[in-house]
Amino acid sequence: MTLTNDTKSREIFTRKSLYWTTLKRLDNLSILKHATQRKVSRKMVEELVFDNTEERRRRRQNGVGWVEVIVGSMFSGKSEELIRRLNRARIARQKVQVFKPKIDKRYSVEEIASHSGMTHISKPVMTAEELLAQIDEDTEVVGIDEGQFFDKGIIEAANDLANSGKRVIVAGLDQDYMGKPFEPMPQLLSIAEFITKTHAICVKCGATANYSQRTFESDELVEVGASGKYEARCRKCFIPHSDKPTNHD
Ligand SMILES: [Zn+2]
């Protein structure tokens, strides 16, 4: 079997497993019940599965690009959501390029990673200018993780990319350890067509968490490497600056 065929069969396999997983998920939804009752063909169900919001947006945009921003506290699944969207774009055979700021040395340097272990290949860059310089003309989707660590040039860069017809997806922290807006994310939120806010669960009380609680003393804005140094907290349990780690014993 040639390499191309091998890749193809792997992709078909992925599509098939995604199809069955989604069917299972849709099991309780009336839309699938209707589909079953009307004996809708497998092809139509497959279209239902893959004709997701992103695809519909793409068609509706008529060749014009746009900016999507995913924001939330630490442990809220931002990177996971970014990786999910990038993987879907790749399954749809779109050309994807992914970047992250060089400041983030967590896990592998050439990857973006979620706390749950999902990864996606990415290119580390120092500045927004460096990012722009590396974009290929035929790229359709540009993913950017840890957007809060970029310089303000990222706002113009995102606009330029969207203006040239590309779909730009930026994930990042919207608030710092003081609970203050984390530049340049607020400005990216302003220029974005689509915004997703992800939430974590407060480790103290189980409520919806919107804050990243620092659990050590430091006045540095950027402390990379979240493991053991931060926890998700709700509005009531969050203490700006720092607090001692929650003890569950
Ligand atoms: Zn709480």
py3Dmol code that shows the C-alpha trace and the ligand (Angstrom):
import py3Dmol

protein = """\
ATOM      1  CA  MET A   1       0.000   0.000   0.000  1.00  0.00           C
ATOM      2  CA  THR A   2       1.367   3.419  -0.874  1.00  0.00           C
ATOM      3  CA  LEU A   3       1.813   6.086   1.740  1.00  0.00           C
ATOM      4  CA  THR A   4      -1.019   8.132   0.247  1.00  0.00           C
ATOM      5  CA  ASN A   5      -3.425   5.199   0.415  1.00  0.00           C
ATOM      6  CA  ASP A   6      -2.326   4.457   3.937  1.00  0.00           C
ATOM      7  CA  THR A   7      -2.994   8.036   5.009  1.00  0.00           C
ATOM      8  CA  LYS A   8      -6.320   7.923   3.198  1.00  0.00           C
ATOM      9  CA  SER A   9      -7.457   4.709   4.888  1.00  0.00           C
ATOM     10  CA  ARG A  10      -6.411   6.095   8.260  1.00  0.00           C
ATOM     11  CA  GLU A  11      -8.468   9.201   7.605  1.00  0.00           C
ATOM     12  CA  ILE A  12     -11.477   7.119   6.553  1.00  0.00           C
ATOM     13  CA  PHE A  13     -11.051   5.105   9.748  1.00  0.00           C
ATOM     14  CA  THR A  14     -10.980   8.319  11.825  1.00  0.00           C
ATOM     15  CA  ARG A  15     -14.103   9.610  10.069  1.00  0.00           C
ATOM     16  CA  LYS A  16     -15.856   6.290  10.697  1.00  0.00           C
ATOM     17  CA  SER A  17     -15.030   6.256  14.417  1.00  0.00           C
ATOM     18  CA  LEU A  18     -16.047   9.905  14.699  1.00  0.00           C
ATOM     19  CA  TYR A  19     -19.304   9.010  12.924  1.00  0.00           C
ATOM     20  CA  TRP A  20     -20.157   6.238  15.389  1.00  0.00           C
ATOM     21  CA  THR A  21     -19.099   8.277  18.450  1.00  0.00           C
ATOM     22  CA  THR A  22     -21.256  11.169  17.317  1.00  0.00           C
ATOM     23  CA  LEU A  23     -24.161   8.840  16.581  1.00  0.00           C
ATOM     24  CA  LYS A  24     -23.924   7.570  20.162  1.00  0.00           C
ATOM     25  CA  ARG A  25     -23.858  11.147  21.459  1.00  0.00           C
ATOM     26  CA  LEU A  26     -26.814  12.104  19.312  1.00  0.00           C
ATOM     27  CA  ASP A  27     -28.742   9.069  20.539  1.00  0.00           C
ATOM     28  CA  ASN A  28     -31.011  11.029  22.866  1.00  0.00           C
ATOM     29  CA  LEU A  29     -31.511  13.948  20.534  1.00  0.00           C
ATOM     30  CA  SER A  30     -34.770  14.232  18.690  1.00  0.00           C
ATOM     31  CA  ILE A  31     -32.911  15.111  15.505  1.00  0.00           C
ATOM     32  CA  LEU A  32     -31.543  11.566  15.300  1.00  0.00           C
ATOM     33  CA  LYS A  33     -34.901  10.024  16.222  1.00  0.00           C
ATOM     34  CA  HIS A  34     -36.405  11.882  13.306  1.00  0.00           C
ATOM     35  CA  ALA A  35     -33.575  10.728  11.102  1.00  0.00           C
ATOM     36  CA  THR A  36     -34.215   7.118  12.123  1.00  0.00           C
ATOM     37  CA  GLN A  37     -37.988   7.401  11.712  1.00  0.00           C
ATOM     38  CA  ARG A  38     -37.679   8.886   8.248  1.00  0.00           C
ATOM     39  CA  LYS A  39     -35.077   6.290   7.313  1.00  0.00           C
ATOM     40  CA  VAL A  40     -32.626   9.014   6.371  1.00  0.00           C
ATOM     41  CA  SER A  41     -29.641   7.603   4.557  1.00  0.00           C
ATOM     42  CA  ARG A  42     -26.268   7.121   6.180  1.00  0.00           C
ATOM     43  CA  LYS A  43     -24.927   9.807   3.837  1.00  0.00           C
ATOM     44  CA  MET A  44     -27.390  12.357   5.213  1.00  0.00           C
ATOM     45  CA  VAL A  45     -26.613  11.463   8.829  1.00  0.00           C
ATOM     46  CA  GLU A  46     -22.934  11.798   7.979  1.00  0.00           C
ATOM     47  CA  GLU A  47     -23.607  15.256   6.603  1.00  0.00           C
ATOM     48  CA  LEU A  48     -25.429  16.103   9.802  1.00  0.00           C
ATOM     49  CA  VAL A  49     -22.417  14.949  11.793  1.00  0.00           C
ATOM     50  CA  PHE A  50     -19.812  16.834   9.794  1.00  0.00           C
ATOM     51  CA  ASP A  51     -21.832  19.880   8.778  1.00  0.00           C
ATOM     52  CA  ASN A  52     -20.915  21.524  12.056  1.00  0.00           C
ATOM     53  CA  THR A  53     -21.139  25.171  12.971  1.00  0.00           C
ATOM     54  CA  GLU A  54     -17.571  25.890  11.818  1.00  0.00           C
ATOM     55  CA  GLU A  55     -18.253  24.481   8.368  1.00  0.00           C
ATOM     56  CA  ARG A  56     -21.484  26.417   8.050  1.00  0.00           C
ATOM     57  CA  ARG A  57     -19.724  29.583   9.118  1.00  0.00           C
ATOM     58  CA  ARG A  58     -17.084  28.953   6.458  1.00  0.00           C
ATOM     59  CA  ARG A  59     -19.638  28.736   3.699  1.00  0.00           C
ATOM     60  CA  ARG A  60     -21.626  31.693   4.932  1.00  0.00           C
ATOM     61  CA  GLN A  61     -18.500  33.857   5.077  1.00  0.00           C
ATOM     62  CA  ASN A  62     -18.157  33.581   1.304  1.00  0.00           C
ATOM     63  CA  GLY A  63     -14.379  33.620   1.184  1.00  0.00           C
ATOM     64  CA  VAL A  64     -13.945  36.301   3.830  1.00  0.00           C
ATOM     65  CA  GLY A  65     -11.863  35.359   6.869  1.00  0.00           C
ATOM     66  CA  TRP A  66     -12.730  35.862  10.520  1.00  0.00           C
ATOM     67  CA  VAL A  67     -11.363  35.796  14.066  1.00  0.00           C
ATOM     68  CA  GLU A  68     -12.453  33.356  16.781  1.00  0.00           C
ATOM     69  CA  VAL A  69     -11.276  33.870  20.367  1.00  0.00           C
ATOM     70  CA  ILE A  70     -11.415  31.251  23.131  1.00  0.00           C
ATOM     71  CA  VAL A  71     -10.874  32.716  26.610  1.00  0.00           C
ATOM     72  CA  GLY A  72     -11.160  31.524  30.178  1.00  0.00           C
ATOM     73  CA  SER A  73      -9.207  30.815  33.362  1.00  0.00           C
ATOM     74  CA  MET A  74      -6.555  28.166  33.740  1.00  0.00           C
ATOM     75  CA  PHE A  75      -7.846  24.572  33.659  1.00  0.00           C
ATOM     76  CA  SER A  76     -10.959  25.683  31.757  1.00  0.00           C
ATOM     77  CA  GLY A  77     -10.102  23.710  28.595  1.00  0.00           C
ATOM     78  CA  LYS A  78      -9.089  26.570  26.253  1.00  0.00           C
ATOM     79  CA  SER A  79      -6.217  24.701  24.620  1.00  0.00           C
ATOM     80  CA  GLU A  80      -8.343  21.571  24.395  1.00  0.00           C
ATOM     81  CA  GLU A  81     -11.052  23.514  22.542  1.00  0.00           C
ATOM     82  CA  LEU A  82      -8.431  25.078  20.251  1.00  0.00           C
ATOM     83  CA  ILE A  83      -6.923  21.667  19.464  1.00  0.00           C
ATOM     84  CA  ARG A  84     -10.397  20.235  18.817  1.00  0.00           C
ATOM     85  CA  ARG A  85     -11.160  22.959  16.260  1.00  0.00           C
ATOM     86  CA  LEU A  86      -7.754  22.570  14.597  1.00  0.00           C
ATOM     87  CA  ASN A  87      -8.173  18.801  14.317  1.00  0.00           C
ATOM     88  CA  ARG A  88     -11.587  19.236  12.713  1.00  0.00           C
ATOM     89  CA  ALA A  89     -10.133  21.666  10.192  1.00  0.00           C
ATOM     90  CA  ARG A  90      -7.418  19.141   9.361  1.00  0.00           C
ATOM     91  CA  ILE A  91      -9.988  16.366   8.899  1.00  0.00           C
ATOM     92  CA  ALA A  92     -11.741  18.753   6.461  1.00  0.00           C
ATOM     93  CA  ARG A  93      -8.384  18.877   4.602  1.00  0.00           C
ATOM     94  CA  GLN A  94      -7.776  22.542   5.282  1.00  0.00           C
ATOM     95  CA  LYS A  95      -4.224  23.793   5.563  1.00  0.00           C
ATOM     96  CA  VAL A  96      -3.569  24.613   9.222  1.00  0.00           C
ATOM     97  CA  GLN A  97      -0.652  26.484  10.825  1.00  0.00           C
ATOM     98  CA  VAL A  98      -0.331  26.758  14.598  1.00  0.00           C
ATOM     99  CA  PHE A  99       1.793  29.092  16.693  1.00  0.00           C
ATOM    100  CA  LYS A 100       2.514  29.786  20.321  1.00  0.00           C
ATOM    101  CA  PRO A 101       4.730  32.357  22.038  1.00  0.00           C
ATOM    102  CA  LYS A 102       8.243  31.161  22.881  1.00  0.00           C
ATOM    103  CA  ILE A 103       7.736  32.113  26.522  1.00  0.00           C
ATOM    104  CA  ASP A 104       5.711  28.970  27.089  1.00  0.00           C
ATOM    105  CA  LYS A 105       8.176  26.115  27.518  1.00  0.00           C
ATOM    106  CA  ARG A 106       5.717  23.698  29.080  1.00  0.00           C
ATOM    107  CA  TYR A 107       5.696  20.180  27.707  1.00  0.00           C
ATOM    108  CA  SER A 108       7.180  19.891  24.234  1.00  0.00           C
ATOM    109  CA  VAL A 109       8.392  23.091  22.573  1.00  0.00           C
ATOM    110  CA  GLU A 110       7.017  22.150  19.154  1.00  0.00           C
ATOM    111  CA  GLU A 111       3.540  21.377  20.459  1.00  0.00           C
ATOM    112  CA  ILE A 112       0.590  23.052  22.066  1.00  0.00           C
ATOM    113  CA  ALA A 113      -0.818  20.916  24.861  1.00  0.00           C
ATOM    114  CA  SER A 114      -3.944  20.843  26.987  1.00  0.00           C
ATOM    115  CA  HIS A 115      -3.939  19.843  30.661  1.00  0.00           C
ATOM    116  CA  SER A 116      -5.888  16.733  29.699  1.00  0.00           C
ATOM    117  CA  GLY A 117      -3.056  15.564  27.449  1.00  0.00           C
ATOM    118  CA  MET A 118      -4.295  16.569  23.971  1.00  0.00           C
ATOM    119  CA  THR A 119      -1.512  17.913  21.762  1.00  0.00           C
ATOM    120  CA  HIS A 120      -1.129  19.575  18.372  1.00  0.00           C
ATOM    121  CA  ILE A 121       2.047  20.419  16.504  1.00  0.00           C
ATOM    122  CA  SER A 122       2.915  24.128  16.671  1.00  0.00           C
ATOM    123  CA  LYS A 123       5.668  26.595  15.914  1.00  0.00           C
ATOM    124  CA  PRO A 124       7.151  28.711  18.719  1.00  0.00           C
ATOM    125  CA  VAL A 125       7.566  32.400  17.783  1.00  0.00           C
ATOM    126  CA  MET A 126       8.884  35.422  19.691  1.00  0.00           C
ATOM    127  CA  THR A 127       6.638  38.154  18.260  1.00  0.00           C
ATOM    128  CA  ALA A 128       3.480  38.735  16.238  1.00  0.00           C
ATOM    129  CA  GLU A 129       5.687  40.001  13.413  1.00  0.00           C
ATOM    130  CA  GLU A 130       7.622  36.730  13.358  1.00  0.00           C
ATOM    131  CA  LEU A 131       4.300  34.859  13.272  1.00  0.00           C
ATOM    132  CA  LEU A 132       3.061  36.861  10.273  1.00  0.00           C
ATOM    133  CA  ALA A 133       6.333  36.294   8.406  1.00  0.00           C
ATOM    134  CA  GLN A 134       5.877  32.526   8.651  1.00  0.00           C
ATOM    135  CA  ILE A 135       2.327  32.320   7.303  1.00  0.00           C
ATOM    136  CA  ASP A 136       2.030  30.462   4.008  1.00  0.00           C
ATOM    137  CA  GLU A 137      -0.236  32.030   1.437  1.00  0.00           C
ATOM    138  CA  ASP A 138      -2.362  28.902   0.998  1.00  0.00           C
ATOM    139  CA  THR A 139      -2.961  28.472   4.746  1.00  0.00           C
ATOM    140  CA  GLU A 140      -6.673  28.482   5.563  1.00  0.00           C
ATOM    141  CA  VAL A 141      -6.655  28.219   9.349  1.00  0.00           C
ATOM    142  CA  VAL A 142      -4.238  29.917  11.766  1.00  0.00           C
ATOM    143  CA  GLY A 143      -4.262  28.698  15.376  1.00  0.00           C
ATOM    144  CA  ILE A 144      -2.637  30.712  18.164  1.00  0.00           C
ATOM    145  CA  ASP A 145      -2.320  29.435  21.738  1.00  0.00           C
ATOM    146  CA  GLU A 146      -1.418  31.413  24.889  1.00  0.00           C
ATOM    147  CA  GLY A 147      -2.474  34.624  23.119  1.00  0.00           C
ATOM    148  CA  GLN A 148      -2.019  36.623  26.357  1.00  0.00           C
ATOM    149  CA  PHE A 149       1.764  36.262  26.066  1.00  0.00           C
ATOM    150  CA  PHE A 150       1.922  37.984  22.651  1.00  0.00           C
ATOM    151  CA  ASP A 151       2.780  41.645  22.087  1.00  0.00           C
ATOM    152  CA  LYS A 152       0.086  44.084  21.007  1.00  0.00           C
ATOM    153  CA  GLY A 153       1.046  43.460  17.367  1.00  0.00           C
ATOM    154  CA  ILE A 154      -1.051  40.286  17.579  1.00  0.00           C
ATOM    155  CA  ILE A 155      -4.231  42.372  17.210  1.00  0.00           C
ATOM    156  CA  GLU A 156      -3.192  43.805  13.862  1.00  0.00           C
ATOM    157  CA  ALA A 157      -1.778  40.431  12.827  1.00  0.00           C
ATOM    158  CA  ALA A 158      -5.112  38.701  13.531  1.00  0.00           C
ATOM    159  CA  ASN A 159      -6.962  41.406  11.597  1.00  0.00           C
ATOM    160  CA  ASP A 160      -4.563  41.166   8.633  1.00  0.00           C
ATOM    161  CA  LEU A 161      -4.885  37.382   8.480  1.00  0.00           C
ATOM    162  CA  ALA A 162      -8.686  37.517   8.652  1.00  0.00           C
ATOM    163  CA  ASN A 163      -8.753  40.262   6.021  1.00  0.00           C
ATOM    164  CA  SER A 164      -6.740  38.025   3.712  1.00  0.00           C
ATOM    165  CA  GLY A 165      -9.444  35.329   3.976  1.00  0.00           C
ATOM    166  CA  LYS A 166      -8.043  33.149   6.754  1.00  0.00           C
ATOM    167  CA  ARG A 167      -9.829  31.757   9.778  1.00  0.00           C
ATOM    168  CA  VAL A 168      -7.902  32.845  12.877  1.00  0.00           C
ATOM    169  CA  ILE A 169      -8.441  31.038  16.190  1.00  0.00           C
ATOM    170  CA  VAL A 170      -6.782  32.511  19.291  1.00  0.00           C
ATOM    171  CA  ALA A 171      -6.917  30.898  22.740  1.00  0.00           C
ATOM    172  CA  GLY A 172      -5.718  32.631  25.886  1.00  0.00           C
ATOM    173  CA  LEU A 173      -6.196  33.735  29.480  1.00  0.00           C
ATOM    174  CA  ASP A 174      -8.546  36.685  29.776  1.00  0.00           C
ATOM    175  CA  GLN A 175      -7.544  37.603  33.359  1.00  0.00           C
ATOM    176  CA  ASP A 176      -4.230  37.654  35.211  1.00  0.00           C
ATOM    177  CA  TYR A 177      -3.492  36.472  38.778  1.00  0.00           C
ATOM    178  CA  MET A 178      -4.975  39.724  40.105  1.00  0.00           C
ATOM    179  CA  GLY A 179      -8.239  39.119  38.254  1.00  0.00           C
ATOM    180  CA  LYS A 180      -7.470  41.982  35.874  1.00  0.00           C
ATOM    181  CA  PRO A 181      -7.955  41.847  32.084  1.00  0.00           C
ATOM    182  CA  PHE A 182      -4.851  40.300  30.520  1.00  0.00           C
ATOM    183  CA  GLU A 183      -3.687  42.335  27.514  1.00  0.00           C
ATOM    184  CA  PRO A 184      -3.847  41.868  24.576  1.00  0.00           C
ATOM    185  CA  MET A 185      -6.794  39.420  25.012  1.00  0.00           C
ATOM    186  CA  PRO A 186      -9.436  42.129  25.723  1.00  0.00           C
ATOM    187  CA  GLN A 187      -8.580  43.807  22.406  1.00  0.00           C
ATOM    188  CA  LEU A 188      -8.649  40.493  20.568  1.00  0.00           C
ATOM    189  CA  LEU A 189     -12.116  39.901  22.029  1.00  0.00           C
ATOM    190  CA  SER A 190     -13.210  43.241  20.592  1.00  0.00           C
ATOM    191  CA  ILE A 191     -12.127  42.454  17.049  1.00  0.00           C
ATOM    192  CA  ALA A 192     -13.339  38.817  17.066  1.00  0.00           C
ATOM    193  CA  GLU A 193     -16.454  37.741  15.190  1.00  0.00           C
ATOM    194  CA  PHE A 194     -16.898  34.710  17.464  1.00  0.00           C
ATOM    195  CA  ILE A 195     -16.122  34.412  21.183  1.00  0.00           C
ATOM    196  CA  THR A 196     -16.136  31.333  23.385  1.00  0.00           C
ATOM    197  CA  LYS A 197     -15.705  31.587  27.139  1.00  0.00           C
ATOM    198  CA  THR A 198     -14.616  28.376  28.819  1.00  0.00           C
ATOM    199  CA  HIS A 199     -15.019  27.729  32.549  1.00  0.00           C
ATOM    200  CA  ALA A 200     -13.321  25.552  35.114  1.00  0.00           C
ATOM    201  CA  ILE A 201     -14.716  24.228  38.407  1.00  0.00           C
ATOM    202  CA  CYS A 202     -13.776  25.962  41.660  1.00  0.00           C
ATOM    203  CA  VAL A 203     -11.531  23.600  43.640  1.00  0.00           C
ATOM    204  CA  LYS A 204     -12.797  25.073  46.918  1.00  0.00           C
ATOM    205  CA  CYS A 205     -16.586  24.940  46.492  1.00  0.00           C
ATOM    206  CA  GLY A 206     -17.406  23.355  43.119  1.00  0.00           C
ATOM    207  CA  ALA A 207     -19.037  26.465  41.613  1.00  0.00           C
ATOM    208  CA  THR A 208     -18.271  27.731  38.108  1.00  0.00           C
ATOM    209  CA  ALA A 209     -14.704  29.037  38.181  1.00  0.00           C
ATOM    210  CA  ASN A 210     -13.733  32.182  36.279  1.00  0.00           C
ATOM    211  CA  TYR A 211     -10.391  32.954  37.958  1.00  0.00           C
ATOM    212  CA  SER A 212      -6.859  31.561  38.080  1.00  0.00           C
ATOM    213  CA  GLN A 213      -5.819  31.543  41.745  1.00  0.00           C
ATOM    214  CA  ARG A 214      -2.059  31.843  42.268  1.00  0.00           C
ATOM    215  CA  THR A 215      -1.001  29.618  45.179  1.00  0.00           C
ATOM    216  CA  PHE A 216       2.482  31.089  45.745  1.00  0.00           C
ATOM    217  CA  GLU A 217       3.875  34.555  46.425  1.00  0.00           C
ATOM    218  CA  SER A 218       5.191  36.476  43.415  1.00  0.00           C
ATOM    219  CA  ASP A 219       4.717  39.868  41.812  1.00  0.00           C
ATOM    220  CA  GLU A 220       5.653  38.587  38.353  1.00  0.00           C
ATOM    221  CA  LEU A 221       2.811  38.832  35.841  1.00  0.00           C
ATOM    222  CA  VAL A 222       4.020  35.781  33.975  1.00  0.00           C
ATOM    223  CA  GLU A 223       4.755  32.573  35.863  1.00  0.00           C
ATOM    224  CA  VAL A 224       4.850  29.797  33.347  1.00  0.00           C
ATOM    225  CA  GLY A 225       4.043  26.219  34.268  1.00  0.00           C
ATOM    226  CA  ALA A 226       0.666  25.971  35.940  1.00  0.00           C
ATOM    227  CA  SER A 227       1.183  22.625  37.604  1.00  0.00           C
ATOM    228  CA  GLY A 228       0.733  23.050  41.367  1.00  0.00           C
ATOM    229  CA  LYS A 229       1.098  26.840  41.182  1.00  0.00           C
ATOM    230  CA  TYR A 230      -2.462  27.784  40.284  1.00  0.00           C
ATOM    231  CA  GLU A 231      -5.951  26.520  40.896  1.00  0.00           C
ATOM    232  CA  ALA A 232      -9.343  27.383  39.455  1.00  0.00           C
ATOM    233  CA  ARG A 233     -11.560  29.472  41.747  1.00  0.00           C
ATOM    234  CA  CYS A 234     -15.013  31.026  41.579  1.00  0.00           C
ATOM    235  CA  ARG A 235     -15.767  34.704  42.220  1.00  0.00           C
ATOM    236  CA  LYS A 236     -16.436  34.089  45.918  1.00  0.00           C
ATOM    237  CA  CYS A 237     -13.340  31.975  46.617  1.00  0.00           C
ATOM    238  CA  PHE A 238     -10.854  33.933  44.471  1.00  0.00           C
ATOM    239  CA  ILE A 239      -8.321  36.059  46.362  1.00  0.00           C
ATOM    240  CA  PRO A 240      -6.447  38.496  44.099  1.00  0.00           C
ATOM    241  CA  HIS A 241      -2.653  38.109  44.137  1.00  0.00           C
ATOM    242  CA  SER A 242      -2.234  34.849  46.029  1.00  0.00           C
ATOM    243  CA  ASP A 243      -3.679  32.396  48.530  1.00  0.00           C
ATOM    244  CA  LYS A 244      -2.525  29.141  50.078  1.00  0.00           C
ATOM    245  CA  PRO A 245      -3.364  26.008  48.093  1.00  0.00           C
ATOM    246  CA  THR A 246      -6.684  24.312  48.878  1.00  0.00           C
ATOM    247  CA  ASN A 247      -6.253  21.327  51.135  1.00  0.00           C
ATOM    248  CA  HIS A 248      -8.840  18.599  50.577  1.00  0.00           C
ATOM    249  CA  ASP A 249      -7.739  16.352  53.497  1.00  0.00           C
TER     250      ASP A 249
END
"""
ligand_1 = """\
1
ZN
Zn -15.668 28.714 44.987
"""
view = py3Dmol.view(width=600, height=400)
view.addModel(protein, "pdb")
view.setStyle({"model": 0}, {"cartoon": {"style": "trace"}})
view.addModel(ligand_1, "xyz")
view.setStyle({"model": 1}, {"stick": {}})
view.zoomTo()
view.show()
